[in-house]
Amino acid sequence: MAWLTIYYVSTSTFKPSKIDVAKYSSPMAISDEPSTVGNGVIRTGSVLNHSSDLRRRPSATSVNGLFDSTATVEGESSGEELAKDSSSDDSISSDQHNVVNPEQTRLPDISAIKFAYRPSVPAHRRIKESPLSSDNIFRQLQSHAGLFNLCIVVLVAVNSRLIIENLMKYGWLIKTGFWFSSKSLRDWPLFMCCLTLAIFPLAAFIVEKLAQQKRIYEPIVVLLHIIITTASILYPILVILRCDSAFISGVTLMLLACIVWLKLVSYAHTNYDLRAVTNSIEKGEVLPNTVNMDYPYDVSFKSLAYFMVAPTLCYQPRYPRTPFIRKGWVLRQLVKLIIFTGVMGFIIEQYINPIVQNSQHPLKGNLLSAIERVLKLSVPNLYVWLCMFYCFFHLWLNILAELLRFGDREFYKDWWNAKTVEEYWRMWNMPVHKWMIRHLYFPCLRTGIPKGAAVLIAFLVSALFHELCIAVPCHIFKLWAFSGIMFQVPLVLITNYLQNKFSNSMVGNMFFWFTFCILGQPMCVLLYYHDLMNRESKLDQS
């Protein structure tokens, strides 16, 4: 067994230790346990375990003697760098509290080189994968920030060249007619409809107040809420269909109407459940532990007003709140919102509009030509979708949450890592997902509907609202958006099968990105554009 003898010359001056180099360097001196180097502790074999008299002597076990030195010897690395290089991935033993006081055990800098990285110390101690191996690259602990930065640099360089070439070849193609035109000035009925949508939350509040005071029976409450929510979605549809409005104005009003409808349903459903729980408590019934009354049943106009403007679709009387508003942070996010909205408009006007204008109907023209148009449209369409997601779900919803001091800001999860289509729909839009789970999926399960049928119902509702938000402003009911959402159901089954078969890979994620970027949105854009152009040409001829 290796042994180490150290002599003191004086109490104030240290001299290099005398070491039996032959025995210390011998391979037989290394025990079965590998040496551990880290945090200033070097253990070779069982020397430190049996030589208790060495713990208070200046030796290689001192922390500052090894790693506090910044000097180098003839261009070589310091002892800290050498020790980290040899054992950066090795676990550190838990008995490092035995290290002595660093002030009492400081060694000259040469001792770090002398003891930290001897030729006999094993350099290879356990099985390790390369950082870019398939088993290691997708682990959360493995950082690839440098590669991400490289991709950003390449992306900026390549797209900058393409933008310059496009401007040199086609010139400045951006026109204001798409965003604002003389037709937009005639959209005042849509603006007035948007303002009058506040009537429906007020009506819902009156109904709930009467229900709390027990002036109307529960079936009447349910019937009145059905009338209010139905009117809140039919009223904007009728206004848009009767007015020849601009597409952007119609889409904005329909999105706002859908949000109001979802909020009113959540408001009515939550208060209905709160009343049921409160009545059970008043009757002295024993409730299960899963029923947790975090707040008492109280119909307050203030809570409803806050809910209608809060970045959530699920009602509750109180929400987690942040202590204050970060005004500087809000200003920075507003600047980002303006910049990315401009980028989105530039891509639409400079790239997407010319591509769709020079294309044929994908279902009526040449197949190869349609495939070429779809592939050419896929990249700018993906950029626009990503900008839209970043602007709305990250910037705008966080700005609104900050101004309202809304605490829960999980508006999305890491949907870009989704291995199946089902995971994508559960992570990319958390406000809608939480609404679906709370007010549609679990109520279906509680009524005895099978899980698969409940998922299908959720996709049906989602497909219906997607169709309304696009078809109504376009005045076209070809069910392209509805079919596109319902096409997700077989994709869910396919990606689930791929993920189960290739559980340790990202095959499902690649299939998701392929269908998302190429088959889905670009095809819908072409279909709706050509149907819209055909409708306008027929109106002009008539």
C-alpha positions in Angstrom: 0.0 0.0 0.0 1.2 3.5 -0.9 2.6 5.5 2.0 3.5 9.2 2.3 5.9 10.8 4.7 5.9 14.5 5.2 8.2 16.5 7.5 7.8 19.9 9.0 10.9 22.1 9.0 9.3 24.9 10.9 5.9 26.2 11.8 6.1 29.2 9.5 7.8 27.8 6.4 6.8 24.8 4.3 9.2 22.7 2.3 8.3 20.2 -0.5 7.3 16.8 0.9 9.5 13.8 0.8 7.8 11.1 -1.1 8.7 7.5 -1.8 8.1 8.0 -5.6 8.7 4.3 -6.5 6.0 3.1 -4.1 3.5 6.0 -4.9 3.9 5.7 -8.6 3.7 1.9 -8.7 0.5 0.5 -10.3 0.1 -1.8 -7.4 -0.3 1.2 -5.1 -3.6 2.0 -6.7 -6.5 0.3 -4.9 -9.6 -1.1 -6.6 -11.4 2.2 -5.9 -10.5 4.9 -8.4 -9.0 8.1 -7.1 -11.3 11.0 -6.9 -10.1 14.5 -7.6 -12.5 17.4 -7.0 -13.1 20.3 -4.7 -9.6 20.1 -3.4 -9.6 16.5 -2.3 -7.2 13.8 -3.8 -7.6 10.3 -2.5 -5.3 7.6 -3.8 -6.2 4.1 -2.7 -7.0 4.1 1.0 -4.2 6.4 2.2 -6.5 9.0 3.7 -8.7 6.4 5.3 -5.9 4.7 7.3 -3.4 7.6 7.8 -5.4 9.7 10.3 -2.3 11.5 11.5 -1.9 13.1 8.1 -5.2 14.9 8.1 -3.8 17.9 9.9 -0.5 18.0 8.0 0.2 20.0 4.8 -0.4 17.4 2.1 -2.0 17.0 -1.2 -5.4 16.9 0.5 -5.4 20.6 1.2 -7.9 22.6 -0.8 -5.9 25.8 -1.4 -2.7 24.0 -1.9 -4.2 22.3 -5.0 -6.7 24.7 -6.6 -6.1 28.2 -5.3 -3.0 28.6 -7.3 -3.2 30.6 -10.5 0.4 30.2 -11.6 1.6 27.8 -14.3 4.8 26.0 -14.6 6.5 26.3 -18.0 3.3 26.6 -20.0 1.5 23.7 -18.4 -2.0 23.9 -16.9 -2.5 24.5 -13.2 -3.3 21.6 -10.9 -6.9 22.6 -10.8 -7.3 22.3 -14.6 -5.4 19.0 -14.7 -7.6 17.6 -11.9 -10.8 18.8 -13.5 -9.6 17.3 -16.9 -9.1 13.9 -15.4 -12.3 13.7 -13.3 -14.8 16.2 -14.5 -17.5 13.6 -14.9 -16.7 11.5 -11.9 -18.9 11.6 -8.8 -17.4 13.1 -5.6 -17.5 11.1 -2.4 -19.6 12.4 0.4 -16.9 12.4 3.1 -15.2 15.6 1.9 -16.1 17.3 5.2 -12.9 15.8 6.6 -10.8 18.3 4.7 -8.7 20.4 7.0 -8.7 24.2 7.3 -7.2 25.7 4.2 -5.4 28.4 6.1 -3.4 25.8 8.0 -2.5 23.6 5.0 -1.4 25.8 2.2 1.4 24.3 0.0 3.6 25.8 -2.6 2.1 26.0 -6.1 4.5 23.2 -7.3 2.7 20.6 -5.1 -0.5 20.9 -7.3 1.4 19.7 -10.3 3.3 17.2 -8.3 0.3 15.3 -6.8 -2.8 16.1 -8.9 -2.1 14.3 -12.1 0.5 11.6 -11.8 1.1 9.2 -14.7 -0.2 6.2 -12.6 -3.6 7.8 -11.9 -6.3 6.3 -14.2 -7.5 8.6 -17.0 -10.4 6.4 -18.1 -12.7 5.3 -15.3 -16.2 4.7 -16.6 -18.2 4.2 -19.8 -19.1 7.4 -21.5 -21.0 8.3 -24.7 -19.8 11.0 -27.1 -21.8 14.3 -26.7 -23.4 14.0 -30.2 -24.3 10.3 -29.9 -28.0 9.4 -30.4 -28.3 8.2 -26.7 -26.8 11.4 -25.3 -27.8 14.3 -27.6 -31.4 14.5 -26.4 -30.7 14.3 -22.7 -31.8 17.4 -20.7 -28.4 17.6 -18.9 -26.5 17.7 -22.2 -26.1 21.3 -23.3 -26.0 22.2 -27.0 -26.2 26.0 -26.6 -23.2 26.5 -28.9 -24.8 24.5 -31.7 -28.0 26.4 -31.2 -26.1 29.7 -31.6 -24.4 28.3 -34.7 -27.8 27.5 -36.2 -29.0 31.0 -35.4 -26.0 32.5 -37.1 -26.4 30.3 -40.2 -30.1 31.0 -40.3 -29.6 34.8 -40.2 -26.8 34.7 -42.8 -28.7 32.5 -45.3 -32.0 34.4 -44.9 -30.3 37.8 -45.2 -28.8 36.7 -48.5 -32.2 35.5 -49.7 -33.9 38.7 -48.7 -31.3 40.8 -50.5 -31.7 38.7 -53.6 -35.4 38.9 -53.5 -35.3 42.7 -53.2 -32.8 43.0 -56.0 -34.9 40.8 -58.3 -38.5 41.8 -57.5 -38.1 45.2 -55.7 -40.3 46.4 -52.8 -43.6 44.5 -53.0 -45.2 45.5 -49.7 -48.6 47.2 -50.1 -50.8 48.6 -47.5 -54.0 47.2 -49.0 -53.7 43.9 -47.3 -53.5 45.5 -43.8 -55.5 48.7 -44.3 -57.6 49.9 -47.2 -60.6 51.9 -48.1 -62.7 48.7 -47.3 -61.3 48.8 -43.8 -63.0 52.2 -43.3 -66.3 50.6 -44.0 -65.8 48.0 -41.2 -67.4 50.2 -38.5 -70.2 47.6 -38.0 -67.6 45.1 -37.0 -66.0 47.6 -34.6 -69.4 48.4 -33.0 -70.1 44.6 -32.7 -66.8 44.2 -30.9 -67.8 46.9 -28.4 -71.2 45.5 -27.8 -69.8 42.0 -27.0 -69.5 43.3 -23.4 -73.3 42.9 -23.1 -73.0 39.1 -22.9 -70.7 38.9 -19.8 -73.0 41.5 -18.1 -76.0 39.3 -18.8 -74.2 36.2 -17.5 -73.3 38.1 -14.3 -77.0 39.1 -13.7 -78.1 35.5 -14.2 -75.4 34.2 -11.7 -76.4 36.9 -9.2 -80.0 35.9 -9.3 -79.0 32.2 -9.0 -76.9 33.0 -5.9 -79.8 34.8 -4.3 -82.0 31.8 -5.3 -84.5 33.8 -7.2 -84.5 31.5 -10.2 -84.3 27.8 -10.4 -81.3 25.9 -11.6 -82.8 24.7 -14.9 -83.7 28.3 -15.8 -80.1 29.3 -15.0 -78.8 26.7 -17.4 -81.2 27.7 -20.1 -80.4 31.4 -19.8 -76.6 30.6 -20.0 -77.2 28.5 -23.2 -79.0 31.5 -24.8 -76.4 34.0 -23.8 -73.4 31.9 -25.0 -75.1 31.0 -28.3 -76.0 34.6 -28.9 -72.4 35.7 -28.2 -71.1 33.6 -31.1 -74.0 34.0 -33.6 -74.2 37.8 -33.3 -70.7 38.4 -34.7 -71.1 35.7 -37.4 -74.3 37.5 -38.7 -72.5 40.9 -38.7 -69.5 39.6 -40.6 -71.6 37.8 -43.2 -73.9 40.8 -43.8 -70.9 43.2 -44.2 -68.3 43.0 -47.0 -65.5 43.5 -44.5 -61.8 43.1 -44.8 -60.3 39.7 -44.0 -58.2 41.0 -41.1 -61.1 42.8 -39.5 -63.3 39.7 -39.8 -60.7 37.4 -38.3 -60.1 39.7 -35.4 -63.8 39.9 -34.5 -64.3 36.2 -34.8 -61.3 35.4 -32.6 -62.6 37.9 -30.0 -66.1 36.3 -30.2 -64.7 32.8 -29.7 -62.7 34.0 -26.7 -65.8 35.5 -25.2 -67.8 32.3 -25.8 -65.1 30.2 -24.1 -64.9 32.5 -21.1 -68.7 32.6 -20.7 -68.9 28.8 -20.8 -66.2 28.6 -18.1 -67.9 31.2 -16.0 -71.2 29.5 -16.1 -69.8 26.0 -15.6 -67.5 27.0 -12.7 -70.3 28.8 -10.8 -72.6 25.9 -11.4 -70.1 23.6 -9.7 -69.4 26.1 -6.9 -73.1 26.2 -6.1 -73.4 22.4 -6.1 -70.5 22.1 -3.7 -71.8 24.9 -1.4 -75.3 23.3 -1.3 -73.7 20.0 -0.4 -71.8 21.6 2.5 -74.9 23.4 3.7 -76.8 20.1 3.8 -74.0 18.5 5.9 -73.0 16.0 3.3 -69.5 14.6 3.5 -67.4 15.5 0.5 -64.5 13.5 -0.8 -61.0 14.7 -0.2 -60.6 15.5 -3.9 -63.1 18.4 -3.5 -61.0 21.4 -2.4 -62.8 24.7 -1.8 -60.0 27.1 -2.2 -62.4 30.0 -2.3 -66.0 30.5 -1.1 -68.9 30.8 -3.6 -69.4 34.5 -4.2 -70.7 36.2 -7.4 -68.6 39.4 -7.8 -68.7 41.7 -10.7 -65.0 42.7 -10.0 -63.9 39.0 -10.4 -65.8 38.7 -13.6 -64.4 41.9 -15.1 -60.9 40.8 -14.2 -61.5 37.3 -15.7 -62.8 38.8 -19.0 -59.5 40.7 -19.6 -57.1 38.2 -18.0 -54.9 35.9 -20.2 -56.9 32.8 -19.3 -60.0 31.0 -20.4 -60.7 29.2 -17.1 -62.7 31.2 -14.5 -62.0 31.2 -10.8 -62.9 33.9 -8.2 -59.2 34.6 -7.4 -55.9 34.1 -9.2 -52.3 34.1 -8.1 -51.0 37.6 -8.4 -47.5 39.1 -8.7 -46.5 41.8 -6.2 -45.8 44.6 -8.7 -45.6 45.6 -12.4 -42.2 45.7 -14.1 -42.6 48.8 -16.3 -39.2 48.5 -18.0 -39.8 44.9 -18.8 -43.2 45.7 -20.3 -41.6 48.4 -22.5 -38.9 45.9 -23.8 -41.6 43.4 -24.7 -43.6 46.0 -26.5 -40.6 46.8 -28.6 -40.1 43.2 -29.4 -43.8 42.9 -30.3 -43.6 45.7 -32.8 -40.4 44.3 -34.4 -41.7 40.8 -34.8 -45.1 42.0 -36.1 -43.2 44.0 -38.7 -41.2 40.9 -39.7 -44.3 38.9 -40.0 -45.9 41.5 -42.3 -42.8 41.7 -44.4 -42.7 37.9 -45.0 -46.4 37.8 -45.9 -46.2 40.7 -48.4 -42.8 40.0 -49.8 -42.9 36.2 -50.1 -46.2 34.6 -49.4 -48.5 36.8 -51.4 -46.4 36.5 -54.6 -46.1 32.8 -54.2 -49.9 32.2 -53.9 -50.7 34.7 -56.6 -48.5 32.8 -59.1 -49.9 29.4 -58.1 -52.7 27.3 -59.3 -55.4 25.6 -57.2 -53.6 22.6 -55.6 -56.5 20.3 -56.3 -57.3 21.4 -59.9 -53.9 22.1 -61.5 -50.8 20.1 -62.3 -49.7 17.8 -59.5 -46.0 18.5 -59.8 -46.7 22.3 -60.0 -48.9 22.0 -56.9 -46.2 20.2 -55.0 -43.6 22.7 -56.0 -45.8 25.6 -54.8 -46.5 23.9 -51.5 -42.8 23.3 -50.8 -41.9 26.8 -51.8 -44.6 28.2 -49.5 -43.7 25.9 -46.6 -40.6 27.9 -45.3 -42.0 31.4 -45.3 -45.3 30.1 -43.9 -43.4 28.4 -41.1 -41.6 31.7 -40.3 -44.9 33.5 -40.2 -46.4 30.9 -37.9 -43.5 31.0 -35.5 -43.6 34.8 -35.5 -47.3 34.7 -34.7 -46.8 32.2 -31.9 -44.0 34.3 -30.4 -45.9 37.5 -30.7 -49.2 36.3 -29.3 -48.4 33.5 -26.8 -45.1 34.8 -25.5 -45.0 38.6 -25.9 -48.7 39.7 -25.9 -50.0 37.3 -23.2 -47.0 38.1 -21.0 -47.5 41.8 -21.4 -51.1 41.5 -20.5 -50.3 39.2 -17.6 -47.7 41.7 -16.3 -50.1 44.7 -16.6 -52.8 42.7 -14.7 -50.2 41.1 -12.3 -51.5 37.7 -13.4 -49.2 35.1 -11.8 -49.7 31.8 -13.8 -47.9 32.5 -17.1 -47.6 28.9 -18.5 -49.2 29.9 -21.8 -47.3 27.1 -23.6 -44.9 24.3 -23.0 -42.0 22.9 -25.0 -44.3 21.8 -27.9 -41.3 21.9 -30.3 -40.1 18.7 -28.5 -43.4 16.9 -29.0 -42.8 13.3 -30.1 -46.5 12.8 -31.1 -49.2 15.0 -32.5 -51.2 14.4 -29.3 -48.3 15.9 -27.3 -48.2 19.0 -29.6 -51.9 19.7 -29.1 -51.5 19.4 -25.3 -48.6 21.8 -25.1 -48.7 24.5 -27.7 -51.8 26.4 -26.5 -52.2 25.9 -22.7 -55.1 28.3 -22.2 -57.3 26.3 -24.7 -55.9 23.0 -23.4 -56.8 23.8 -19.8 -60.3 24.8 -20.9 -60.8 21.6 -22.9 -59.6 19.5 -20.0 -61.7 21.3 -17.4 -65.0 21.9 -19.2 -65.1 19.3 -22.0 -62.9 16.3 -21.6 -63.4 15.4 -17.9 -67.1 16.2 -18.0 -67.4 13.7 -20.8 -65.6 11.1 -18.8 -67.8 11.7 -15.8 -70.9 11.1 -17.9 -69.5 7.7 -18.9 -68.2 8.6 -22.4 -65.1 6.5 -23.3 -61.7 8.2 -23.4 -61.3 7.9 -27.2 -64.8 9.4 -27.8 -64.0 12.2 -25.4 -60.8 13.0 -27.4 -62.8 12.9 -30.6 -65.3 15.4 -29.2 -62.5 17.7 -28.2 -61.1 17.6 -31.7 -64.6 18.2 -33.2 -65.1 21.4 -31.1 -61.6 22.6 -32.0 -62.2 21.9 -35.7 -65.6 23.8 -35.6 -64.0 26.9 -34.1 -61.1 26.8 -36.5 -63.6 26.7 -39.4 -65.6 29.6 -38.0 -62.5 31.8 -37.5 -61.4 31.3 -41.1 -64.4 30.5 -43.2 -66.7 33.3 -41.9 -64.3 36.2 -42.6 -63.6 34.6 -46.1 -67.4 34.0 -46.7 -66.4 30.5 -47.8 -67.6 27.3 -46.3 -65.5 24.6 -47.9 -64.6 23.0 -44.5 -60.9 23.0 -45.3 -59.9 24.1 -41.8 -62.4 21.7 -40.2 -61.0 18.8 -42.3 -57.4 19.9 -41.4 -58.1 19.6 -37.7 -60.0 16.4 -38.0 -57.1 15.0 -40.0 -55.1 15.3 -36.8 -56.9 12.3 -35.3 -55.3 9.7 -37.6 -52.0 11.5 -37.2 -52.3 11.1 -33.5 -52.6 7.3 -34.0 -49.7 7.2 -36.5 -47.3 9.2 -34.3 -48.3 7.2 -31.2 -47.5 4.0 -33.0 -44.2 5.4 -34.2 -43.2 6.6 -30.8 -44.1 3.2 -29.2 -42.1 1.3 -31.9 -39.1 3.7 -31.8 -39.3 4.7 -28.1 -35.7 5.9 -27.9 -35.7 8.1 -30.9 -37.3 11.3 -32.2 -39.1 9.6 -35.2 -42.4 10.9 -34.0 -41.0 14.5 -33.6 -39.6 14.4 -37.2 -42.9 13.1 -38.5 -44.8 15.9 -36.6 -42.5 18.6 -38.1 -42.9 17.2 -41.6 -46.7 17.2 -41.5 -46.8 20.5 -39.7 -44.5 22.4 -42.0 -45.3 20.9 -45.4 -48.6 19.1 -45.6 -50.7 21.2 -43.2 -50.7 24.9 -43.2 -49.2 25.6 -46.7 -52.0 23.5 -48.2 -54.7 25.3 -46.3 -53.3 28.7 -47.3 -53.4 27.8 -51.0 -56.9 26.3 -50.8 -58.4 29.2 -49.0 -56.6 31.8 -51.2 -57.8 30.3 -54.5 -61.3 29.8 -53.3 -61.4 33.4 -52.1 -60.0 34.6 -55.4 -62.6 32.6 -57.3 -65.4 34.0 -55.1 -64.2 37.6 -55.7 -64.0 37.0 -59.5 -67.6 35.7 -59.5 -68.8 38.7 -57.6 -67.0 41.1 -60.0 -68.6 39.3 -63.0 -72.1 39.5 -61.5 
